[in-house]
Amino acid sequence: MKPEISRRGFLKGVAAAVTGPAILAGCATTGRKRAAPSERVVMAGVGMGWMGTENIAQFLKLKDVQVVAVCDVDQNHLAAGRDMVNRAYGNKDCATYAHFEGLFARKDLDAVMIALPDH
């Protein structure tokens, strides 16, 4: 006798076989644990002075946020922001922009933190 498989049982098996590898791939990380790319907010920071640096530092602590770029007209602030992001992720992937127009032209950003002075 062959065991009878219901349609529901078949669909559960297919779903487990298809999503199992995706779940494992999303969990496989190096270094600090982060959410899968589809579950992350990709963001950038504009204004890397005192407040902007503090804001980005807090975002870097969140596993479901990935900071990919920083922007500032002050080259010292820009370099410090880039270095902070690169140190947090253990790589050199953080992009830098001296003008916000170049940053806003990126298609991969979900959010932008803006910390600019009143003037």
N, CA, C and O atoms as a GROMACS GRO file, in nm:
protein
  476
    1MET      N    1   0.081  -0.118   0.000
    1MET     CA    2   0.000   0.000   0.000
    1MET      C    3   0.086   0.125   0.000
    1MET      O    4   0.182   0.134   0.077
    2LYS      N    5   0.054   0.219  -0.084
    2LYS     CA    6   0.123   0.348  -0.086
    2LYS      C    7   0.056   0.441   0.014
    2LYS      O    8  -0.066   0.444   0.024
    3PRO      N    9   0.138   0.517   0.087
    3PRO     CA   10   0.075   0.614   0.176
    3PRO      C   11   0.009   0.724   0.093
    3PRO      O   12   0.065   0.769  -0.007
    4GLU      N   13  -0.108   0.765   0.134
    4GLU     CA   14  -0.181   0.867   0.061
    4GLU      C   15  -0.138   1.005   0.111
    4GLU      O   16  -0.136   1.030   0.232
    5ILE      N   17  -0.104   1.093   0.021
    5ILE     CA   18  -0.061   1.228   0.057
    5ILE      C   19  -0.173   1.324   0.020
    5ILE      O   20  -0.221   1.325  -0.094
    6SER      N   21  -0.213   1.403   0.117
    6SER     CA   22  -0.317   1.502   0.089
    6SER      C   23  -0.256   1.622   0.018
    6SER      O   24  -0.134   1.642   0.021
    7ARG      N   25  -0.340   1.699  -0.043
    7ARG     CA   26  -0.293   1.820  -0.110
    7ARG      C   27  -0.228   1.915  -0.010
    7ARG      O   28  -0.126   1.977  -0.039
    8ARG      N   29  -0.288   1.926   0.108
    8ARG     CA   30  -0.234   2.013   0.212
    8ARG      C   31  -0.096   1.964   0.257
    8ARG      O   32  -0.005   2.044   0.274
    9GLY      N   33  -0.081   1.835   0.276
    9GLY     CA   34   0.048   1.777   0.315
    9GLY      C   35   0.154   1.800   0.209
    9GLY      O   36   0.269   1.830   0.240
   10PHE      N   37   0.114   1.785   0.083
   10PHE     CA   38   0.207   1.809  -0.027
   10PHE      C   39   0.254   1.955  -0.027
   10PHE      O   40   0.373   1.981  -0.039
   11LEU      N   41   0.160   2.049  -0.014
   11LEU     CA   42   0.194   2.192  -0.014
   11LEU      C   43   0.283   2.229   0.105
   11LEU      O   44   0.374   2.311   0.091
   12LYS      N   45   0.257   2.170   0.221
   12LYS     CA   46   0.344   2.196   0.337
   12LYS      C   47   0.486   2.148   0.310
   12LYS      O   48   0.582   2.217   0.344
   13GLY      N   49   0.499   2.032   0.250
   13GLY     CA   50   0.632   1.979   0.218
   13GLY      C   51   0.706   2.065   0.118
   13GLY      O   52   0.825   2.091   0.134
   14VAL      N   53   0.635   2.110   0.014
   14VAL     CA   54   0.696   2.197  -0.087
   14VAL      C   55   0.737   2.330  -0.024
   14VAL      O   56   0.846   2.380  -0.049
   15ALA      N   57   0.649   2.386   0.059
   15ALA     CA   58   0.680   2.514   0.123
   15ALA      C   59   0.804   2.502   0.212
   15ALA      O   60   0.890   2.590   0.212
   16ALA      N   61   0.814   2.393   0.287
   16ALA     CA   62   0.930   2.373   0.374
   16ALA      C   63   1.057   2.356   0.292
   16ALA      O   64   1.163   2.407   0.330
   17ALA      N   65   1.048   2.284   0.181
   17ALA     CA   66   1.166   2.260   0.098
   17ALA      C   67   1.213   2.388   0.030
   17ALA      O   68   1.332   2.409   0.012
   18VAL      N   69   1.118   2.473  -0.007
   18VAL     CA   70   1.154   2.597  -0.078
   18VAL      C   71   1.203   2.704   0.018
   18VAL      O   72   1.302   2.771  -0.010
   19THR      N   73   1.135   2.723   0.131
   19THR     CA   74   1.172   2.831   0.222
   19THR      C   75   1.284   2.794   0.317
   19THR      O   76   1.351   2.883   0.369
   20GLY      N   77   1.306   2.668   0.341
   20GLY     CA   78   1.413   2.627   0.432
   20GLY      C   79   1.548   2.684   0.397
   20GLY      O   80   1.611   2.746   0.483
   21PRO      N   81   1.596   2.666   0.273
   21PRO     CA   82   1.727   2.723   0.236
   21PRO      C   83   1.730   2.875   0.245
   21PRO      O   84   1.832   2.933   0.281
   22ALA      N   85   1.618   2.942   0.212
   22ALA     CA   86   1.615   3.088   0.219
   22ALA      C   87   1.628   3.135   0.363
   22ALA      O   88   1.698   3.233   0.390
   23ILE      N   89   1.563   3.066   0.455
   23ILE     CA   90   1.572   3.103   0.596
   23ILE      C   91   1.715   3.081   0.646
   23ILE      O   92   1.769   3.166   0.717
   24LEU      N   93   1.775   2.970   0.610
   24LEU     CA   94   1.913   2.944   0.652
   24LEU      C   95   2.009   3.045   0.594
   24LEU      O   96   2.101   3.090   0.662
   25ALA      N   97   1.990   3.082   0.467
   25ALA     CA   98   2.079   3.181   0.405
   25ALA      C   99   2.066   3.315   0.474
   25ALA      O  100   2.165   3.386   0.490
   26GLY      N  101   1.944   3.352   0.514
   26GLY     CA  102   1.923   3.478   0.583
   26GLY      C  103   1.986   3.480   0.720
   26GLY      O  104   2.025   3.586   0.769
   27CYS      N  105   1.997   3.364   0.783
   27CYS     CA  106   2.056   3.355   0.916
   27CYS      C  107   2.208   3.344   0.911
   27CYS      O  108   2.275   3.375   1.009
   28ALA      N  109   2.262   3.301   0.800
   28ALA     CA  110   2.406   3.283   0.788
   28ALA      C  111   2.472   3.419   0.777
   28ALA      O  112   2.462   3.485   0.674
   29THR      N  113   2.539   3.461   0.882
   29THR     CA  114   2.606   3.591   0.881
   29THR      C  115   2.747   3.574   0.933
   29THR      O  116   2.780   3.475   0.998
   30THR      N  117   2.828   3.671   0.904
   30THR     CA  118   2.961   3.674   0.962
   30THR      C  119   2.966   3.794   1.054
   30THR      O  120   2.905   3.897   1.025
   31GLY      N  121   3.036   3.782   1.162
   31GLY     CA  122   3.044   3.894   1.256
   31GLY      C  123   2.912   3.911   1.330
   31GLY      O  124   2.858   3.814   1.383
   32ARG      N  125   2.862   4.032   1.334
   32ARG     CA  126   2.739   4.056   1.408
   32ARG      C  127   2.618   4.008   1.331
   32ARG      O  128   2.616   4.009   1.208
   33LYS      N  129   2.516   3.967   1.404
   33LYS     CA  130   2.395   3.914   1.340
   33LYS      C  131   2.313   4.028   1.283
   33LYS      O  132   2.294   4.131   1.348
   34ARG      N  133   2.265   4.009   1.161
   34ARG     CA  134   2.184   4.111   1.094
   34ARG      C  135   2.065   4.045   1.029
   34ARG      O  136   2.066   3.925   1.002
   35ALA      N  137   1.964   4.124   1.004
   35ALA     CA  138   1.844   4.074   0.939
   35ALA      C  139   1.874   4.045   0.792
   35ALA      O  140   1.970   4.098   0.735
   36ALA      N  141   1.792   3.961   0.732
   36ALA     CA  142   1.806   3.930   0.590
   36ALA      C  143   1.789   4.058   0.509
   36ALA      O  144   1.722   4.150   0.555
   37PRO      N  145   1.849   4.066   0.390
   37PRO     CA  146   1.839   4.189   0.309
   37PRO      C  147   1.696   4.236   0.286
   37PRO      O  148   1.671   4.356   0.283
   38SER      N  149   1.603   4.144   0.271
   38SER     CA  150   1.464   4.184   0.248
   38SER      C  151   1.398   4.238   0.374
   38SER      O  152   1.291   4.298   0.368
   39GLU      N  153   1.460   4.217   0.489
   39GLU     CA  154   1.405   4.262   0.616
   39GLU      C  155   1.481   4.381   0.673
   39GLU      O  156   1.457   4.420   0.787
   40ARG      N  157   1.573   4.441   0.595
   40ARG     CA  158   1.656   4.552   0.641
   40ARG      C  159   1.611   4.683   0.581
   40ARG      O  160   1.561   4.688   0.468
   41VAL      N  161   1.629   4.789   0.657
   41VAL     CA  162   1.609   4.925   0.606
   41VAL      C  163   1.746   4.976   0.567
   41VAL      O  164   1.836   4.987   0.651
   42VAL      N  165   1.764   5.007   0.440
   42VAL     CA  166   1.890   5.059   0.389
   42VAL      C  167   1.885   5.211   0.401
   42VAL      O  168   1.795   5.275   0.346
   43MET      N  169   1.981   5.267   0.474
   43MET     CA  170   1.973   5.411   0.499
   43MET      C  171   2.107   5.481   0.487
   43MET      O  172   2.213   5.419   0.479
   44ALA      N  173   2.098   5.614   0.485
   44ALA     CA  174   2.215   5.700   0.478
   44ALA      C  175   2.196   5.813   0.577
   44ALA      O  176   2.086   5.836   0.627
   45GLY      N  177   2.306   5.884   0.605
   45GLY     CA  178   2.300   5.998   0.695
   45GLY      C  179   2.350   6.123   0.626
   45GLY      O  180   2.454   6.121   0.559
   46VAL      N  181   2.277   6.233   0.643
   46VAL     CA  182   2.319   6.363   0.591
   46VAL      C  183   2.343   6.452   0.711
   46VAL      O  184   2.256   6.469   0.796
   47GLY      N  185   2.463   6.509   0.719
   47GLY     CA  186   2.502   6.591   0.833
   47GLY      C  187   2.567   6.505   0.938
   47GLY      O  188   2.499   6.448   1.023
   48MET      N  189   2.698   6.493   0.933
   48MET     CA  190   2.770   6.403   1.022
   48MET      C  191   2.846   6.478   1.131
   48MET      O  192   2.952   6.436   1.176
   49GLY      N  193   2.789   6.590   1.174
   49GLY     CA  194   2.843   6.661   1.289
   49GLY      C  195   2.803   6.590   1.417
   49GLY      O  196   2.780   6.469   1.416
   50TRP      N  197   2.794   6.664   1.526
   50TRP     CA  198   2.768   6.605   1.656
   50TRP      C  199   2.637   6.525   1.659
   50TRP      O  200   2.638   6.408   1.695
   51MET      N  201   2.526   6.587   1.621
   51MET     CA  202   2.396   6.519   1.630
   51MET      C  203   2.384   6.407   1.527
   51MET      O  204   2.333   6.300   1.558
   52GLY      N  205   2.431   6.432   1.404
   52GLY     CA  206   2.424   6.329   1.301
   52GLY      C  207   2.504   6.206   1.337
   52GLY      O  208   2.461   6.093   1.312
   53THR      N  209   2.621   6.226   1.394
   53THR     CA  210   2.705   6.114   1.436
   53THR      C  211   2.636   6.033   1.545
   53THR      O  212   2.637   5.910   1.541
   54GLU      N  213   2.576   6.101   1.641
   54GLU     CA  214   2.504   6.031   1.748
   54GLU      C  215   2.385   5.953   1.692
   54GLU      O  216   2.361   5.839   1.732
   55ASN      N  217   2.312   6.014   1.599
   55ASN     CA  218   2.197   5.945   1.539
   55ASN      C  219   2.241   5.820   1.465
   55ASN      O  220   2.184   5.712   1.484
   56ILE      N  221   2.343   5.833   1.381
   56ILE     CA  222   2.390   5.718   1.303
   56ILE      C  223   2.444   5.609   1.396
   56ILE      O  224   2.425   5.490   1.370
   57ALA      N  225   2.511   5.649   1.504
   57ALA     CA  226   2.562   5.551   1.600
   57ALA      C  227   2.448   5.466   1.656
   57ALA      O  228   2.464   5.346   1.677
   58GLN      N  229   2.334   5.528   1.680
   58GLN     CA  230   2.218   5.453   1.731
   58GLN      C  231   2.160   5.361   1.623
   58GLN      O  232   2.120   5.248   1.653
   59PHE      N  233   2.155   5.408   1.499
   59PHE     CA  234   2.106   5.323   1.390
   59PHE      C  235   2.198   5.204   1.366
   59PHE      O  236   2.151   5.095   1.332
   60LEU      N  237   2.327   5.223   1.384
   60LEU     CA  238   2.422   5.114   1.364
   60LEU      C  239   2.402   5.000   1.464
   60LEU      O  240   2.444   4.887   1.438
   61LYS      N  241   2.338   5.027   1.575
   61LYS     CA  242   2.312   4.925   1.676
   61LYS      C  243   2.193   4.835   1.638
   61LYS      O  244   2.176   4.728   1.697
   62LEU      N  245   2.113   4.878   1.543
   62LEU     CA  246   1.993   4.803   1.506
   62LEU      C  247   2.026   4.699   1.401
   62LEU      O  248   2.085   4.731   1.298
   63LYS      N  249   1.988   4.574   1.426
   63LYS     CA  250   2.020   4.466   1.333
   63LYS      C  251   1.939   4.475   1.204
   63LYS      O  252   1.979   4.416   1.103
   64ASP      N  253   1.825   4.546   1.204
   64ASP     CA  254   1.743   4.553   1.084
   64ASP      C  255   1.764   4.683   1.006
   64ASP      O  256   1.681   4.720   0.923
   65VAL      N  257   1.874   4.754   1.034
   65VAL     CA  258   1.912   4.874   0.961
   65VAL      C  259   2.052   4.855   0.907
   65VAL      O  260   2.140   4.803   0.976
   66GLN      N  261   2.073   4.897   0.783
   66GLN     CA  262   2.206   4.894   0.724
   66GLN      C  263   2.238   5.033   0.672
   66GLN      O  264   2.173   5.082   0.579
   67VAL      N  265   2.337   5.097   0.730
   67VAL     CA  266   2.382   5.229   0.686
   67VAL      C  267   2.482   5.207   0.573
   67VAL      O  268   2.583   5.140   0.591
   68VAL      N  269   2.453   5.265   0.455
   68VAL     CA  270   2.538   5.240   0.339
   68VAL      C  271   2.613   5.365   0.292
   68VAL      O  272   2.705   5.354   0.211
   69ALA      N  273   2.574   5.483   0.343
   69ALA     CA  274   2.640   5.605   0.295
   69ALA      C  275   2.623   5.718   0.396
   69ALA      O  276   2.530   5.719   0.476
   70VAL      N  277   2.717   5.812   0.390
   70VAL     CA  278   2.709   5.934   0.470
   70VAL      C  279   2.738   6.053   0.380
   70VAL      O  280   2.805   6.041   0.278
   71CYS      N  281   2.686   6.169   0.422
   71CYS     CA  282   2.702   6.291   0.343
   71CYS      C  283   2.728   6.409   0.435
   71CYS      O  284   2.659   6.427   0.536
   72ASP      N  285   2.828   6.490   0.401
   72ASP     CA  286   2.857   6.611   0.475
   72ASP      C  287   2.949   6.698   0.390
   72ASP      O  288   3.034   6.647   0.318
   73VAL      N  289   2.931   6.831   0.397
   73VAL     CA  290   3.018   6.921   0.321
   73VAL      C  291   3.154   6.934   0.389
   73VAL      O  292   3.252   6.967   0.322
   74ASP      N  293   3.161   6.910   0.519
   74ASP     CA  294   3.288   6.916   0.593
   74ASP      C  295   3.361   6.783   0.574
   74ASP      O  296   3.311   6.678   0.617
   75GLN      N  297   3.477   6.786   0.512
   75GLN     CA  298   3.551   6.664   0.482
   75GLN      C  299   3.594   6.588   0.608
   75GLN      O  300   3.602   6.465   0.606
   76ASN      N  301   3.621   6.658   0.717
   76ASN     CA  302   3.658   6.591   0.842
   76ASN      C  303   3.539   6.514   0.900
   76ASN      O  304   3.553   6.400   0.944
   77HIS      N  305   3.421   6.577   0.900
   77HIS     CA  306   3.300   6.509   0.947
   77HIS      C  307   3.266   6.391   0.857
   77HIS      O  308   3.226   6.284   0.904
   78LEU      N  309   3.284   6.411   0.728
   78LEU     CA  310   3.254   6.305   0.630
   78LEU      C  311   3.343   6.183   0.653
   78LEU      O  312   3.294   6.070   0.655
   79ALA      N  313   3.472   6.206   0.670
   79ALA     CA  314   3.566   6.095   0.693
   79ALA      C  315   3.538   6.026   0.826
   79ALA      O  316   3.545   5.903   0.834
   80ALA      N  317   3.506   6.103   0.928
   80ALA     CA  318   3.476   6.044   1.060
   80ALA      C  319   3.349   5.958   1.053
   80ALA      O  320   3.344   5.850   1.112
   81GLY      N  321   3.248   6.006   0.983
   81GLY     CA  322   3.124   5.930   0.968
   81GLY      C  323   3.146   5.801   0.890
   81GLY      O  324   3.096   5.695   0.929
   82ARG      N  325   3.221   5.811   0.783
   82ARG     CA  326   3.254   5.692   0.702
   82ARG      C  327   3.329   5.590   0.785
   82ARG      O  328   3.298   5.471   0.783
   83ASP      N  329   3.429   5.637   0.859
   83ASP     CA  330   3.510   5.546   0.940
   83ASP      C  331   3.426   5.479   1.049
   83ASP      O  332   3.446   5.361   1.078
   84MET      N  333   3.334   5.553   1.109
   84MET     CA  334   3.248   5.497   1.212
   84MET      C  335   3.161   5.384   1.155
   84MET      O  336   3.148   5.278   1.217
   85VAL      N  337   3.102   5.406   1.037
   85VAL     CA  338   3.018   5.304   0.974
   85VAL      C  339   3.102   5.184   0.935
   85VAL      O  340   3.064   5.070   0.961
   86ASN      N  341   3.216   5.208   0.873
   86ASN     CA  342   3.303   5.097   0.831
   86ASN      C  343   3.351   5.014   0.950
   86ASN      O  344   3.358   4.891   0.942
   87ARG      N  345   3.384   5.081   1.061
   87ARG     CA  346   3.425   5.009   1.182
   87ARG      C  347   3.312   4.922   1.236
   87ARG      O  348   3.334   4.808   1.278
   88ALA      N  349   3.191   4.975   1.234
   88ALA     CA  350   3.076   4.901   1.288
   88ALA      C  351   3.048   4.774   1.208
   88ALA      O  352   3.011   4.672   1.265
   89TYR      N  353   3.067   4.780   1.077
   89TYR     CA  354   3.038   4.665   0.991
   89TYR      C  355   3.163   4.582   0.960
   89TYR      O  356   3.152   4.472   0.904
   90GLY      N  357   3.279   4.632   0.995
   90GLY     CA  358   3.402   4.558   0.969
   90GLY      C  359   3.437   4.549   0.822
   90GLY      O  360   3.494   4.449   0.778
   91ASN      N  361   3.405   4.653   0.746
   91ASN     CA  362   3.439   4.656   0.603
   91ASN      C  363   3.471   4.799   0.562
   91ASN      O  364   3.485   4.887   0.647
   92LYS      N  365   3.482   4.822   0.433
   92LYS     CA  366   3.509   4.957   0.381
   92LYS      C  367   3.406   4.992   0.274
   92LYS      O  368   3.440   5.052   0.172
   93ASP      N  369   3.280   4.953   0.297
   93ASP     CA  370   3.174   4.969   0.197
   93ASP      C  371   3.097   5.100   0.205
   93ASP      O  372   3.021   5.131   0.113
   94CYS      N  373   3.115   5.179   0.310
   94CYS     CA  374   3.036   5.301   0.326
   94CYS      C  375   3.074   5.404   0.220
   94CYS      O  376   3.191   5.444   0.210
   95ALA      N  377   2.976   5.447   0.143
   95ALA     CA  378   2.997   5.549   0.040
   95ALA      C  379   2.991   5.688   0.104
   95ALA      O  380   2.923   5.708   0.205
   96THR      N  381   3.062   5.783   0.044
   96THR     CA  382   3.062   5.921   0.096
   96THR      C  383   3.018   6.017  -0.013
   96THR      O  384   3.046   5.998  -0.132
   97TYR      N  385   2.949   6.122   0.030
   97TYR     CA  386   2.901   6.225  -0.062
   97TYR      C  387   2.921   6.361   0.003
   97TYR      O  388   2.886   6.381   0.119
   98ALA      N  389   2.977   6.454  -0.072
   98ALA     CA  390   2.994   6.591  -0.023
   98ALA      C  391   2.869   6.673  -0.050
   98ALA      O  392   2.849   6.778   0.012
   99HIS      N  393   2.783   6.628  -0.142
   99HIS     CA  394   2.660   6.699  -0.178
   99HIS      C  395   2.544   6.600  -0.175
   99HIS      O  396   2.554   6.489  -0.226
  100PHE      N  397   2.433   6.643  -0.116
  100PHE     CA  398   2.320   6.553  -0.097
  100PHE      C  399   2.256   6.507  -0.227
  100PHE      O  400   2.191   6.402  -0.230
  101GLU      N  401   2.271   6.584  -0.336
  101GLU     CA  402   2.208   6.545  -0.462
  101GLU      C  403   2.259   6.409  -0.512
  101GLU      O  404   2.182   6.327  -0.560
  102GLY      N  405   2.388   6.387  -0.499
  102GLY     CA  406   2.445   6.258  -0.538
  102GLY      C  407   2.392   6.145  -0.452
  102GLY      O  408   2.364   6.036  -0.501
  103LEU      N  409   2.379   6.172  -0.323
  103LEU     CA  410   2.326   6.071  -0.232
  103LEU      C  411   2.181   6.038  -0.266
  103LEU      O  412   2.144   5.920  -0.273
  104PHE      N  413   2.100   6.140  -0.288
  104PHE     CA  414   1.958   6.118  -0.315
  104PHE      C  415   1.933   6.055  -0.452
  104PHE      O  416   1.823   6.008  -0.479
  105ALA      N  417   2.034   6.052  -0.539
  105ALA     CA  418   2.019   5.987  -0.669
  105ALA      C  419   2.028   5.835  -0.656
  105ALA      O  420   1.992   5.763  -0.750
  106ARG      N  421   2.075   5.785  -0.543
  106ARG     CA  422   2.084   5.639  -0.522
  106ARG      C  423   1.944   5.578  -0.522
  106ARG      O  424   1.850   5.636  -0.466
  107LYS      N  425   1.931   5.464  -0.582
  107LYS     CA  426   1.802   5.395  -0.590
  107LYS      C  427   1.784   5.292  -0.479
  107LYS      O  428   1.674   5.240  -0.461
  108ASP      N  429   1.890   5.263  -0.403
  108ASP     CA  430   1.881   5.156  -0.304
  108ASP      C  431   1.846   5.204  -0.163
  108ASP      O  432   1.838   5.122  -0.072
  109LEU      N  433   1.824   5.334  -0.143
  109LEU     CA  434   1.798   5.386  -0.009
  109LEU      C  435   1.649   5.376   0.026
  109LEU      O  436   1.562   5.407  -0.055
  110ASP      N  437   1.623   5.331   0.149
  110ASP     CA  438   1.487   5.327   0.202
  110ASP      C  439   1.461   5.448   0.292
  110ASP      O  440   1.347   5.494   0.303
  111ALA      N  441   1.566   5.499   0.357
  111ALA     CA  442   1.550   5.608   0.452
  111ALA      C  443   1.677   5.691   0.458
  111ALA      O  444   1.786   5.643   0.428
  112VAL      N  445   1.661   5.818   0.498
  112VAL     CA  446   1.775   5.907   0.515
  112VAL      C  447   1.757   5.982   0.646
  112VAL      O  448   1.652   6.040   0.672
  113MET      N  449   1.861   5.979   0.730
  113MET     CA  450   1.862   6.056   0.853
  113MET      C  451   1.927   6.189   0.819
  113MET      O  452   2.037   6.194   0.766
  114ILE      N  453   1.857   6.299   0.850
  114ILE     CA  454   1.909   6.433   0.819
  114ILE      C  455   1.924   6.510   0.950
  114ILE      O  456   1.827   6.530   1.023
  115ALA      N  457   2.047   6.555   0.978
  115ALA     CA  458   2.076   6.634   1.098
  115ALA      C  459   2.155   6.756   1.055
  115ALA      O  460   2.278   6.754   1.053
  116LEU      N  461   2.084   6.862   1.020
  116LEU     CA  462   2.148   6.984   0.970
  116LEU      C  463   2.120   7.100   1.064
  116LEU      O  464   2.016   7.103   1.129
  117PRO      N  465   2.213   7.197   1.071
  117PRO     CA  466   2.188   7.315   1.155
  117PRO      C  467   2.079   7.403   1.093
  117PRO      O  468   2.048   7.392   0.975
  118ASP      N  469   2.022   7.490   1.175
  118ASP     CA  470   1.916   7.578   1.128
  118ASP      C  471   1.958   7.672   1.016
  118ASP      O  472   1.875   7.708   0.931
  119HIS      N  473   2.082   7.711   1.014
  119HIS     CA  474   2.125   7.805   0.912
  119HIS      C  475   2.152   7.734   0.782
  119HIS      O  476   2.190   7.797   0.683
   0.00000   0.00000   0.00000
